[in-house]
């Protein structure tokens, strides 16, 4: 872990660059790594968890026949930045979620800390890992990561009907819980007021109204002030636009 953290300190970009890196500037694409480490293998066909929450997931979605068995303690031994795991059945989204003190490092570093054009799936540095709002970023690349999120824009309500939920595992929800998608938004990052309204790491009823009002299509999912939110963000259309998928639990 000490070697990993030292490498991170040497290579991380400053917080001043964070917004520019995420909201528009292209990044270099260094040689990609092919390293695979067992604790975060994306092969999750290994049986079912005995957690009661997982059984509730299966009751909600009859298409689920196998669910990830997530060992956060083991993941944190590989990378102490691990804060959770995100999974969306029938997509490539099945990844550990990391968080560090800035939103720059994991733009171009993988879960193992090595340089990678695909980066990692990471929680906004401003968010409390166990808080009411989790903003999670991932690249839209040719080989995956958060590429599937753009299908909500491309295929609309039909895709939402088949993929209505986000499944998240964390320290406070080790058995996994369901977040129901209530909004899909196209964000123009040049509109700073809109960006500030949508990328908020705290729960505010005015913010929720914005998320629902700007959705590309309506859903029957209602959001209450007691809910927890997950906001997923990735590139779409151009460097200036983001696809944002919002879900509540």
N, C-alpha and C positions, 0 to 999 in steps of 0.2 A: 504494500500500500504506500509506503514512503516513497518508493521509486516512482509510482504512478502519480502521486501528488506533486513531486518535484518536477516531473515532466510537464504536468499541467501548468504549474507556476511559470515555467520557462516559455511555454508556447501560447498561453492564453493572451487574448487581445484585451485592451483596456476597456473599461465600462463606457468610456466616451465614444468608442466605436460601435457599441452594441446596436443602437438603433439603426445606424447606417448599414451595418452588416446584414441585419435581418430585414429591414424595410427597403431593399432595392438594389444594393450594390452586389455585383456578381463576385464570387470567390474563386480563387484558384482551385483547380482540380488535380491534386497530387495523385500519385499512383495509389490505387485502392488496395486495402489489405484483404487477405482471404482467411485471416485467422478466425478460428471458431473455438469457443470455449464452452464446455459442456453445460455449466449451470444456466446459460441463457440461450441454449439451442432453440430454434424455432420449431423443432419437431415436437409437437405436443400430442401425439397420438397415443401417449402412454397412459391409458386408463383414466379413471375419474377420481376426483378428490372426494374425500369423505365429509368435507365441510358442508354444513347445512345450507349456507348461502349458495353454494354451487348447485345443490339440488333445486333451489328456487330458480336459478338461472335456467335449468333444464325444463322446469315446469312452465316458465314464461315462453320458452322457445323450443318447440318440439324438434326443430332441425338439429339441435345440438346433441350430439351423441358422444362427444369426448371434449373435455375441457382442460385447459392448461393446469398442470400441477406446479404452482409457483412456490419456490422456497426463497423468500426475500433475504433471509439470513445468509444463505449460500451466495446469493447474488452480491450482497454487500461485502462479502469477503473478497470477491473478485474486484468490485468497484464500490467503494464506500459512498459514492454519490448516488447509489440506487435508492429511489423513493417509491417505486411501484412497477406495475406491469399493465400494459394496455392491450386489449384483444378485441377484434371485431371479426366474428366468424365469416367464412367464405370470402375473406380478403387476405392480403399479405400483412395486414396490421396485427402483429403478435410479437411485441417487443418489450424489453425492460425500459423503464422511464428513469432518467437521471436528472439531477439538479446540482448546479454549482453556483458560485457567487456572482456569475454574470451570464448573459445570454449569447456569448460569443464562442466560447470554447467548443461546445458540442455541435456548432454549425459545421465544423470541418474536422471533427474527431469522433471516432466510433466509441462504442461502449468500453472497449478495452484501452482507450486512451491514445490509440494510434491515429495518425493522420488518415482521414478518409473523406472523399468527396461527398459521400452520402450522409456523413455526420451521424448523429444519434437522435433518438426521440427524447426530448428534454422538457422539464417543467420550468416555466418562467421563474427566474431567480427571485422575483418579488413575492411569489406565492408561498404561503404556508403549505408544506407537503400534506398536512392533515386539515387544511382549512376548507372553507365552504366553497371556494372557487379555485379550480386548477386550470391554468392555461398551459397547453402542451403543444410544442412545436415539432415539426418534422419536415424534411425536404420532400418535394415532389420530384422524384428522379425516375429515369427510364427503367430502373430495376426495382422500384418499389418504395419502401418506407411509407409515406403518407399519400402516395399516388392515388389510392382508392378513394380518397375524400372528394376528388374532383368528379367522380362519377355521380355524386349527388347533383352536381350542376349539369352534367352532360345528359343524364337519364331521368332526372327529376323525381317525381313522386313514386314512379315505379321502382326505382332503386331504393328509395326510402322504405317502401313497403317490405322489401326483402331484407333490408339492413337497417332496422329501426333503432338499434341500441349500440351503446359502447359499454364494454365490460372492463372494469378496473379493479386491480388488486393492489392493496397498500397496507401499511402497518396498522391502520385503524380498520381496514376491511380485508384481512388476510384471506378470507374465503371467496372474495370477489363479490361485487355488486353491479347492478344494472343501472345505466344512465340512459334515459329515453331521449332521443333526439327531438328537439322542438324548433330548431331554426338552422338554416343554412344560408350563409351570407357571402356576398362578394365584397371585399373591402378594397378600396382604392387607398393605398398607403400615402398618397400625396394629400389626402384629406385628413389633416392632423386632428381636427376636432372629432371626426368619426372614429379614427384610430383610438383616441383617448377614451371614447365612450365604450368601445367594444372590448378593448384589451384592459379591462379592470380586474384587479385581483381581489376585489371585495364585493360582497353582495349588496346591490342597491336596486330598489324597485324601478328607478328611472332607467338604470342600465338594462334591466330585464325587458322593459318596454321597448328600448332601442333594439335589443337583440331580436325580439319577436317582430317588430315593425319592419325591419330591414330584411327579413327572411325572403328568399326567392320563392317560397311556397309556404302555405299554411299547414299546420298540423293540429291534431286534437289534444296535444300534450299541453297541460297547464303547468305553470311554474309558481310555486309558493315561496314565501320568504324563509321558510324553514328548510327548503331544498338545498342540496349541494349541486354545484355546476361543474361540468367539464367543458372547456372550450378548446377545440382542436384547430390548429392553423397550419396551412401550407400554401405554397405558391400556386397560382393559376393564371392562365392566359398570358401574363407578361410579368416582368420584374416588379411592376407597380401594383399588382393585384394579389390578394390572398383569398383563398377559400377558407371560410371559418364555419365549423360545424359545432353547434351548441347542444348540449344534452343535460338533463337534470335527473337527480336521484332523490 
